Amino acid sequence: MAPTVAFRRKFPWAIPPERERIATDDLKDYAATAEREFRWHRAGRVPELCWPWRLAAELGWVIRCPVDLRMEPFRDFEVGAGPEHRAGLDDILRDYDLWMHHATPLAVSKPESRWMKLHDFQSEHGWQSMFIPNGRGTVEWHLGWDCDWPADAFALFLPYRFGGPLEVIPGILDARHLAAAGAKLGVSMAVKPVAECELRRGDPIARLVLLHADSLKAR
């Protein structure tokens, strides 16, 4: 029996992942019409009518942008921020904010990272940041939903499309870590803006694929 995954909205603004289905009826009709009505023109060699392409395009679930926003690249670096570092750190970080990612302090350029602060959202623990600097110009993006993932499967995060101004960092989580992430602020993924980009709520940004455990053991 095929596994089932249940997605839940943790916050009103979240958009749970959904399947994508490629419509082909109109394309088939047009290809048949072109062959019948035109002397030279044909329209059958389109990706949507190629089943290997369509199978890949419909793989997994589509993750959509939950808000309207503009992202831009930013500079960051990891620093030591213990009591012994504080004396000289303020001068060094004059144009940088100090963010904590788990236990790691990251200095992030103030002018380039202001967009990260525009989407703080309300939670049971107060205001939370949707975006947390992750190092090397990437951010952890809290998506606001959680899920029931099969215990014997892994979750693979992939870009929705390759190329473009927003790079989705591929990653794999097991069911335990996925549940732990979802229990807090919702499942998150790592992204890296490589150029200024504008996204609208509902735009597809990534793909979530279920991997059987044997996928990581195959030889």
ABEGO torsion letter per residue (X at the ends): XBBBBBBBBABAABBBBBBBBBBAAAAAAAAAAAAAABAABBAABBAAABAAAAAAAABEBBBBBABBBBBBBBBBBBBBABAAAAAAAAAAAAABBBBBBEABBBBBBAAAAAAAAAABBBBAAEBBBABBBAEGGBBBBBAGBBBBBBAABBBBBBBABBEEABBBBBBBBBAAAAAAAAABAEBBBBBBBABBBBBBBGBBABBBBBBBAAAAABX
